[in-house]
């Protein structure tokens, strides 16, 4: 039985339906690098400075050039792997007629395609997780077997990660959700010149937010945003939902309100929330998220940078075939100060 070449495997991957994404939508750009490391130059914003006054008969003042910081990130590596045993071609496939309607070769091909689908989904799940951590936490902590725990800190200002305490927690006597959000939106603008346009709520935070009478007076639950995105979320039963918008108080502007409740299965088998139910995350277009991919350390990939690289090979004794898909991803918010995270309740 002929081993599939790389081009065929890539085509199989493209025909598989990807996972539904939310956090990755904040990372629309894709950058590939033929090196292991990704480098960004972060230029200090000088647009808020005022031109100095001078007398008309005096020479203009020479201004000092703004500097920049260079940040280097080395993407972590993921490569889920499966074995295709020839004996797996004997049992009836799921959905196949009883008694069997496929040949052994067809079943073998179907096993290969299923392995590739699972490997792609696992990798895209990891991309989504990395994007979520970059937006929610401003940092990504990578750990794994034979891999030292490493935190990639994107440099978000610590003041943009807030935990409410005591009576200031939502639902308590001194709570003021609109003020908390307005303060953080202004801080984001001060630090990054970006505007927060969307709030994403964990379910506990949403329940407390909508119990506040000041919120209810401003809440508009009629849909006035991207109709196609909303219809897709409803039709496909996605774990995120548009809930409405608020606008108008003290120059806050318009804010889309979404809830999010997606979970992933950890390596120990437990279900874990992407977004803590007690958190609210603010985002806007200024985040400028980039999906970065380093070079695939594999000769058959030509040591090229690809978002994913699948491969397939034989072992002769015992006779088995392996499939494996590799990726070197890192989701990078170019402007990390264009997001905030607010913990509104819970133990502290």
LUMNUBA-346706 format. One record per residue (C-alpha): residue in one letter; chain; x negated, y negated, z. Coordinates in nm, 3 decimals. Each point is the difference from the previous one (the first is absolute). Example, Ala and Ser with C-alpha at 12.3 -4.5 7.8 and 13.67 -1.06 7.14 Angstrom:
BEGIN
ATOM   residu   chaine        c1        c2        c3
ATOM        A        A    -1.230     0.450     0.780
ATOM        S        A    -0.137    -0.344    -0.066
//
This chain:
BEGIN
ATOM   residu   chaine        c1        c2        c3
ATOM        X        A     0.000     0.000     0.000
ATOM        X        A    -0.159    -0.327    -0.111
ATOM        X        A    -0.086    -0.260     0.262
ATOM        X        A     0.166    -0.335    -0.067
ATOM        X        A    -0.233    -0.283    -0.092
ATOM        X        A    -0.003    -0.332     0.183
ATOM        X        A     0.211    -0.186    -0.258
ATOM        X        A     0.281     0.255     0.032
ATOM        X        A    -0.003    -0.024     0.379
ATOM        X        A     0.019    -0.378    -0.009
ATOM        X        A     0.302     0.024    -0.228
ATOM        X        A     0.171     0.238     0.243
ATOM        X        A    -0.059    -0.252     0.278
ATOM        X        A     0.155    -0.282    -0.200
ATOM        X        A     0.317     0.199    -0.057
ATOM        X        A     0.059     0.057     0.370
ATOM        X        A     0.228    -0.241     0.179
ATOM        X        A    -0.183    -0.203     0.260
ATOM        X        A     0.116    -0.074     0.353
ATOM        X        A     0.218    -0.298     0.077
ATOM        X        A    -0.215    -0.289     0.117
ATOM        X        A     0.051    -0.303     0.219
ATOM        X        A    -0.330    -0.123     0.145
ATOM        X        A    -0.188     0.075    -0.320
ATOM        X        A     0.224    -0.252    -0.176
ATOM        X        A    -0.199    -0.270     0.180
ATOM        X        A    -0.310     0.126    -0.188
ATOM        X        A     0.087    -0.047    -0.369
ATOM        X        A    -0.354    -0.037    -0.134
ATOM        X        A    -0.229     0.295    -0.070
ATOM        X        A    -0.380    -0.027     0.006
ATOM        X        A    -0.231     0.293    -0.076
ATOM        X        A    -0.372     0.003     0.069
ATOM        X        A    -0.272     0.228    -0.133
ATOM        X        A    -0.169    -0.030     0.337
ATOM        X        A     0.086     0.143     0.339
ATOM        X        A     0.049    -0.347     0.151
ATOM        X        A     0.246    -0.281    -0.074
ATOM        X        A    -0.126    -0.358     0.043
ATOM        X        A     0.205    -0.319     0.045
ATOM        X        A    -0.120    -0.358     0.023
ATOM        X        A     0.230    -0.195     0.234
ATOM        X        A    -0.024    -0.372    -0.076
ATOM        X        A     0.083    -0.251     0.273
ATOM        X        A     0.298    -0.214    -0.096
ATOM        X        A    -0.102    -0.367    -0.025
ATOM        X        A     0.323    -0.140    -0.143
ATOM        X        A     0.113    -0.158     0.331
ATOM        X        A    -0.290    -0.241     0.023
ATOM        X        A     0.056    -0.369    -0.066
ATOM        X        A    -0.220    -0.195    -0.238
ATOM        X        A    -0.223    -0.229     0.213
ATOM        X        A     0.039    -0.379    -0.020
ATOM        X        A    -0.292    -0.203    -0.131
ATOM        X        A    -0.044    -0.361    -0.102
ATOM        X        A     0.044    -0.059    -0.375
ATOM        X        A    -0.359    -0.121    -0.037
ATOM        X        A    -0.148     0.301     0.185
ATOM        X        A    -0.105     0.326    -0.158
ATOM        X        A     0.234     0.295     0.036
ATOM        X        A    -0.073     0.240     0.286
ATOM        X        A    -0.152     0.335    -0.088
ATOM        X        A     0.216     0.275     0.150
ATOM        X        A    -0.135     0.329     0.128
ATOM        X        A     0.110     0.300    -0.206
ATOM        X        A     0.223     0.249     0.168
ATOM        X        A    -0.150     0.339     0.070
ATOM        X        A     0.151     0.345    -0.029
ATOM        X        A    -0.007     0.330     0.182
ATOM        X        A    -0.071     0.328    -0.174
ATOM        X        A     0.187     0.302     0.132
ATOM        X        A    -0.090     0.355    -0.093
ATOM        X        A     0.235     0.296     0.040
ATOM        X        A    -0.077     0.364    -0.065
ATOM        X        A     0.322     0.188    -0.079
ATOM        X        A     0.070     0.322     0.186
ATOM        X        A     0.028     0.315    -0.210
ATOM        X        A     0.299     0.232    -0.030
ATOM        X        A     0.015     0.326    -0.197
ATOM        X        A     0.288     0.240     0.070
ATOM        X        A    -0.070     0.348    -0.136
ATOM        X        A     0.208     0.310    -0.077
ATOM        X        A    -0.062     0.356    -0.107
ATOM        X        A     0.199     0.172    -0.276
ATOM        X        A    -0.019     0.375     0.050
ATOM        X        A     0.099     0.210    -0.307
ATOM        X        A     0.236     0.194     0.228
ATOM        X        A     0.202    -0.322     0.041
ATOM        X        A     0.113     0.041    -0.360
ATOM        X        A     0.195     0.316     0.089
ATOM        X        A     0.279    -0.126     0.236
ATOM        X        A     0.301    -0.181    -0.146
ATOM        X        A    -0.039    -0.380     0.007
ATOM        X        A     0.245    -0.220     0.185
ATOM        X        A     0.287    -0.073    -0.241
ATOM        X        A    -0.086     0.293    -0.228
ATOM        X        A     0.275     0.250    -0.086
ATOM        X        A     0.015     0.310     0.216
ATOM        X        A    -0.192     0.276    -0.167
ATOM        X        A    -0.234    -0.261    -0.146
ATOM        X        A     0.019    -0.193    -0.327
ATOM        X        A    -0.360    -0.125    -0.013
ATOM        X        A    -0.310     0.187    -0.108
ATOM        X        A    -0.292     0.041     0.239
ATOM        X        A    -0.192    -0.264    -0.195
ATOM        X        A     0.290    -0.246     0.028
ATOM        X        A     0.024     0.056     0.374
ATOM        X        A    -0.374    -0.053     0.034
ATOM        X        A     0.030    -0.329    -0.193
ATOM        X        A     0.288    -0.104     0.224
ATOM        X        A    -0.209     0.067     0.312
ATOM        X        A    -0.277    -0.219    -0.138
ATOM        X        A     0.246    -0.282    -0.076
ATOM        X        A     0.151     0.028     0.349
ATOM        X        A    -0.343    -0.018     0.162
ATOM        X        A    -0.081    -0.313    -0.198
ATOM        X        A     0.333    -0.154     0.096
ATOM        X        A    -0.064     0.064     0.369
ATOM        X        A    -0.357    -0.129    -0.020
ATOM        X        A     0.114    -0.318    -0.172
ATOM        X        A     0.276    -0.055     0.253
ATOM        X        A    -0.239     0.052     0.291
ATOM        X        A    -0.244    -0.253    -0.144
ATOM        X        A     0.271    -0.257    -0.072
ATOM        X        A     0.131     0.051     0.353
ATOM        X        A    -0.348    -0.086     0.123
ATOM        X        A    -0.008    -0.309    -0.222
ATOM        X        A     0.331    -0.109     0.150
ATOM        X        A    -0.133     0.062     0.351
ATOM        X        A    -0.313    -0.205    -0.068
ATOM        X        A     0.208    -0.284    -0.146
ATOM        X        A     0.229     0.007     0.304
ATOM        X        A    -0.291    -0.017     0.243
ATOM        X        A    -0.165    -0.284    -0.195
ATOM        X        A     0.319    -0.208     0.008
ATOM        X        A     0.126     0.090     0.347
ATOM        X        A    -0.330     0.016     0.191
ATOM        X        A    -0.238    -0.200    -0.218
ATOM        X        A    -0.237     0.298     0.022
ATOM        X        A    -0.020     0.367    -0.100
ATOM        X        A    -0.147     0.265     0.230
ATOM        X        A    -0.116     0.311    -0.186
ATOM        X        A    -0.068     0.326     0.181
ATOM        X        A    -0.014     0.363    -0.102
ATOM        X        A    -0.182     0.333     0.024
ATOM        X        A    -0.375    -0.052    -0.039
ATOM        X        A     0.064    -0.371    -0.052
ATOM        X        A    -0.093    -0.252     0.272
ATOM        X        A     0.281    -0.228     0.109
ATOM        X        A    -0.048    -0.328    -0.187
ATOM        X        A     0.206    -0.319     0.012
ATOM        X        A     0.008    -0.232    -0.300
ATOM        X        A     0.096    -0.339     0.147
ATOM        X        A     0.120    -0.242    -0.268
ATOM        X        A    -0.048    -0.297     0.233
ATOM        X        A     0.357    -0.103     0.076
ATOM        X        A     0.005    -0.268     0.271
ATOM        X        A     0.081     0.164     0.338
ATOM        X        A     0.267    -0.264     0.065
ATOM        X        A     0.210     0.157    -0.278
ATOM        X        A     0.045     0.323     0.199
ATOM        X        A     0.239    -0.089     0.282
ATOM        X        A     0.161     0.200     0.281
ATOM        X        A     0.283    -0.166     0.191
ATOM        X        A     0.005     0.059     0.374
ATOM        X        A     0.235    -0.044     0.292
ATOM        X        A     0.317    -0.201    -0.056
ATOM        X        A    -0.124    -0.118    -0.340
ATOM        X        A     0.063     0.346    -0.145
ATOM        X        A     0.300     0.016    -0.229
ATOM        X        A     0.312     0.091     0.190
ATOM        X        A    -0.129    -0.165     0.321
ATOM        X        A     0.114    -0.328     0.155
ATOM        X        A    -0.260    -0.231    -0.160
ATOM        X        A    -0.009     0.168    -0.341
ATOM        X        A     0.013    -0.220    -0.308
ATOM        X        A    -0.058     0.208    -0.316
ATOM        X        A     0.030    -0.290    -0.243
ATOM        X        A    -0.257    -0.203     0.190
ATOM        X        A    -0.241     0.294     0.017
ATOM        X        A     0.022     0.054    -0.374
ATOM        X        A    -0.025    -0.370    -0.081
ATOM        X        A    -0.313    -0.036     0.216
ATOM        X        A    -0.170     0.289    -0.181
ATOM        X        A     0.102    -0.125    -0.344
ATOM        X        A    -0.155    -0.337     0.076
ATOM        X        A    -0.314     0.166     0.131
ATOM        X        A    -0.030     0.207    -0.319
ATOM        X        A     0.030    -0.317    -0.204
ATOM        X        A    -0.263    -0.176     0.211
ATOM        X        A    -0.247     0.287    -0.034
ATOM        X        A     0.058     0.099    -0.362
ATOM        X        A     0.218    -0.264    -0.173
ATOM        X        A     0.239     0.290    -0.068
ATOM        X        A     0.375     0.015     0.051
ATOM        X        A     0.172     0.294     0.167
ATOM        X        A     0.301     0.095    -0.211
ATOM        X        A     0.092     0.348     0.128
ATOM        X        A     0.051     0.154     0.342
ATOM        X        A    -0.010     0.378     0.038
ATOM        X        A     0.158     0.129     0.320
ATOM        X        A    -0.034     0.325     0.187
ATOM        X        A     0.348     0.120     0.092
ATOM        X        A    -0.024    -0.092     0.370
ATOM        X        A    -0.122    -0.349    -0.087
ATOM        X        A     0.285    -0.043    -0.251
ATOM        X        A     0.264     0.096     0.256
ATOM        X        A    -0.136    -0.257     0.246
ATOM        X        A    -0.037    -0.266    -0.271
ATOM        X        A     0.365     0.026    -0.102
ATOM        X        A     0.121    -0.018     0.361
ATOM        X        A    -0.117    -0.360     0.022
ATOM        X        A     0.284    -0.248    -0.064
ATOM        X        A    -0.235    -0.255    -0.159
ATOM        X        A    -0.104     0.261    -0.255
ATOM        X        A     0.358     0.098    -0.080
ATOM        X        A     0.087    -0.362    -0.081
ATOM        X        A    -0.269    -0.009    -0.269
ATOM        X        A     0.018     0.357    -0.127
ATOM        X        A     0.124     0.034    -0.358
ATOM        X        A     0.070     0.365    -0.082
ATOM        X        A     0.103    -0.064    -0.359
ATOM        X        A    -0.264     0.121    -0.241
ATOM        X        A    -0.169    -0.279    -0.196
ATOM        X        A    -0.337     0.152    -0.076
ATOM        X        A    -0.129     0.258    -0.245
ATOM        X        A     0.319     0.192    -0.078
ATOM        X        A    -0.181     0.287    -0.171
ATOM        X        A    -0.228     0.058     0.299
ATOM        X        A     0.293     0.000     0.240
ATOM        X        A     0.208     0.234    -0.216
ATOM        X        A    -0.293     0.241    -0.028
ATOM        X        A    -0.047     0.008     0.376
ATOM        X        A     0.367     0.076     0.059
ATOM        X        A     0.040     0.254    -0.281
ATOM        X        A    -0.308     0.202     0.092
ATOM        X        A     0.057    -0.002     0.374
ATOM        X        A    -0.338    -0.160     0.066
ATOM        X        A    -0.125    -0.055     0.357
ATOM        X        A    -0.001    -0.376    -0.050
ATOM        X        A     0.302    -0.222    -0.042
ATOM        X        A     0.070    -0.363    -0.079
ATOM        X        A     0.209    -0.148     0.284
ATOM        X        A     0.046    -0.363    -0.104
ATOM        X        A    -0.179    -0.330     0.039
ATOM        X        A    -0.023    -0.300     0.227
ATOM        X        A    -0.080    -0.356    -0.093
ATOM        X        A     0.033    -0.355     0.107
ATOM        X        A    -0.106    -0.045     0.362
ATOM        X        A    -0.272    -0.260     0.060
ATOM        X        A    -0.145     0.041    -0.344
ATOM        X        A    -0.051     0.375     0.033
ATOM        X        A     0.091     0.052    -0.364
ATOM        X        A     0.150     0.318    -0.139
ATOM        X        A    -0.096     0.342     0.138
ATOM        X        A     0.092     0.342    -0.137
ATOM        X        A     0.080     0.248     0.276
ATOM        X        A    -0.073     0.372    -0.041
ATOM        X        A     0.003     0.298     0.232
ATOM        X        A    -0.243     0.289    -0.036
ATOM        X        A     0.006     0.345     0.161
ATOM        X        A    -0.224     0.228    -0.207
ATOM        X        A    -0.193     0.273     0.181
ATOM        X        A    -0.293     0.217    -0.104
ATOM        X        A    -0.109     0.339     0.127
ATOM        X        A    -0.328    -0.008     0.189
ATOM        X        A    -0.262     0.273    -0.019
ATOM        X        A     0.135     0.157     0.320
ATOM        X        A     0.346     0.025    -0.163
ATOM        X        A     0.166    -0.281     0.197
ATOM        X        A     0.202    -0.277    -0.166
ATOM        X        A    -0.149    -0.348     0.041
ATOM        X        A     0.147    -0.341    -0.089
ATOM        X        A    -0.179    -0.206    -0.262
ATOM        X        A     0.143    -0.305     0.177
ATOM        X        A     0.050     0.000     0.376
ATOM        X        A     0.375    -0.050     0.065
ATOM        X        A    -0.082    -0.291     0.235
ATOM        X        A    -0.198    -0.200    -0.261
ATOM        X        A     0.083    -0.279    -0.243
ATOM        X        A    -0.242    -0.062    -0.288
ATOM        X        A    -0.011    -0.322    -0.200
ATOM        X        A    -0.135    -0.003    -0.356
ATOM        X        A    -0.021    -0.229    -0.299
ATOM        X        A    -0.155    -0.025    -0.344
ATOM        X        A    -0.321    -0.145     0.142
ATOM        X        A    -0.112     0.342     0.120
ATOM        X        A    -0.136     0.080    -0.349
ATOM        X        A    -0.031     0.371     0.070
ATOM        X        A    -0.235     0.203    -0.220
ATOM        X        A    -0.014     0.379    -0.044
ATOM        X        A    -0.372     0.073    -0.013
ATOM        X        A    -0.148     0.328    -0.118
ATOM        X        A    -0.365     0.097     0.025
ATOM        X        A    -0.188     0.241    -0.223
ATOM        X        A     0.095     0.367     0.013
ATOM        X        A    -0.305     0.191     0.118
ATOM        X        A     0.049     0.284    -0.247
ATOM        X        A    -0.203     0.081    -0.313
ATOM        X        A     0.309     0.114    -0.188
ATOM        X        A     0.155    -0.341     0.060
ATOM        X        A    -0.308    -0.154    -0.156
ATOM        X        A    -0.058    -0.184     0.331
ATOM        X        A     0.267    -0.243    -0.118
ATOM        X        A     0.250    -0.200     0.204
ATOM        X        A     0.351     0.137    -0.039
ATOM        X        A     0.300    -0.036     0.229
ATOM        X        A     0.023     0.382    -0.006
ATOM        X        A    -0.207     0.275    -0.157
ATOM        X        A     0.136     0.357    -0.021
ATOM        X        A    -0.213     0.302    -0.075
ATOM        X        A     0.042     0.376    -0.025
ATOM        X        A    -0.251     0.284     0.014
ATOM        X        A    -0.025     0.380     0.033
ATOM        X        A    -0.161     0.226     0.255
ATOM        X        A    -0.073     0.341    -0.148
ATOM        X        A    -0.007     0.229     0.306
ATOM        X        A     0.263     0.004     0.130
ATOM        X        A     0.175    -0.144    -0.304
ATOM        X        A     0.166    -0.328     0.104
ATOM        X        A     0.040    -0.347    -0.146
ATOM        X        A    -0.034    -0.322     0.196
ATOM        X        A     0.161    -0.337    -0.064
ATOM        X        A    -0.120    -0.318     0.166
ATOM        X        A     0.082    -0.369    -0.040
ATOM        X        A    -0.241    -0.266     0.121
ATOM        X        A     0.032    -0.370     0.079
ATOM        X        A    -0.213    -0.267     0.170
ATOM        X        A     0.265    -0.261     0.095
ATOM        X        A     0.002    -0.314     0.209
ATOM        X        A     0.293    -0.243     0.012
ATOM        X        A    -0.144    -0.349     0.053
ATOM        X        A     0.196    -0.316     0.093
ATOM        X        A    -0.211    -0.275    -0.156
ATOM        X        A     0.163    -0.253     0.237
ATOM        X        A     0.060     0.195     0.323
ATOM        X        A     0.133    -0.310     0.177
ATOM        X        A     0.305     0.002    -0.230
ATOM        X        A     0.176     0.253     0.226
ATOM        X        A     0.088     0.032     0.368
ATOM        X        A     0.113     0.271     0.240
ATOM        X        A     0.234    -0.071     0.291
ATOM        X        A     0.082     0.256     0.269
ATOM        X        A     0.331    -0.117     0.143
ATOM        X        A     0.078     0.253     0.272
ATOM        X        A    -0.117     0.324     0.161
ATOM        X        A    -0.252     0.072     0.272
ATOM        X        A    -0.311    -0.219     0.015
//
